[in-house]
Amino acid sequence: MEATALIEIAIDGIARGLLFALLGAGITLVFGLGNVLNLSLGVFSVITVVAGVAVVPYVPNAVVAAVLSLGFVAVLGLSIDRTLLSSVYRSNGEERILLGIFTTLGLAILLDGILYVYYPLNYSFPYTGLSLSMGGVSVRESTSIILLVSSALLLALFVFLRKTYLGKAARTVFQDETGALLCGIDPRAIRSLTFVLSVVLAGVAGILWSTQSAISVATGFELTIFAIIVSIVGGVRNIEGTIGAGVFLGLVITFGNFFVGAYVSMVILFAVVVTVLILRPEEIA
């Protein structure tokens, strides 16, 4: 095989990995700050795509449609956080984790049911991008968009958590909730902020994902599984680790798809995950 072909596969793998990283960051943010494993995350990706496709005919271009759909899913996420998740946050420890799992699982089933009834088709977000070619290496239009948008968003997330007041407040809640209260930080407000941020990240991942593969209601469960895998491998409370794990697993599954097919590549993916967890069991703590 030519080197240029391997480079093109690697670029596609990095792009897929960045999508994994966006999804994994959504899981990591909410679990790290609130001990809530959001099993409905992938559904928000599907809702964003469906909303975006629905408004495309009524707005000037696809970018405006994407922004509006992300605004919609942000409002939806905030509504769910301030109502459904309030009861979850009133519990503590393992009780909160279990209650969060069953609450978000029930939410996923509810939202999936609504989507199956009213939006049962496959959806792809319309886009226009730039295909790149350098030294014989070609990058697809959709891949270039994913690389550009995902990298910028993950960098912005890193800067937000490290450099801004709200980001530092979120990290304080993550490290010591009692200490954060003594510093005048409202953990509940921070959790609401991070939940909305997580569903927006999932929404962006869904839109970008749909530029390469059509998304249906069933895709939501698949995206949630990928998000959980990436978050666990990277460290369920470690954003930087989650991003690294996303890129690594994206390369694994992309090369696997190319050389041995989609089914075997999934087996390889889970084998890699199990191996990582055996070697680094502390990452799931």
Number of C-alpha atoms within 10 A of each C-alpha: 5 6 10 14 13 13 14 16 18 17 22 23 24 23 28 28 27 29 31 33 36 31 35 35 33 31 33 32 27 25 22 23 23 26 24 24 26 28 25 25 30 28 28 30 31 31 28 30 30 24 17 27 19 14 17 19 11 9 11 10 14 18 15 15 24 23 14 18 26 26 16 18 23 23 15 15 20 19 14 17 21 14 10 14 19 13 14 23 20 10 14 13 10 10 14 18 20 16 19 25 19 15 20 21 17 14 19 22 15 13 17 22 14 13 19 14 9 8 15 14 13 15 21 20 24 16 15 12 12 12 13 13 10 8 6 11 14 15 19 17 16 20 23 18 20 26 19 11 16 24 17 12 15 19 11 12 18 15 12 15 16 15 11 12 11 16 18 14 20 27 19 19 23 21 14 11 18 12 12 18 13 9 11 9 18 15 20 17 12 20 23 21 18 25 27 24 20 26 31 27 28 34 32 27 28 31 29 26 25 22 21 16 14 16 23 21 24 16 18 22 19 12 27 26 17 19 28 24 25 32 31 24 27 27 25 26 24 17 25 15 21 30 24 18 25 32 20 21 26 27 23 21 24 22 19 20 16 11 11 12 13 15 10 14 19 15 13 16 18 15 12 15 18 15 13 15 17 11 10 12 14 9 18 13 8
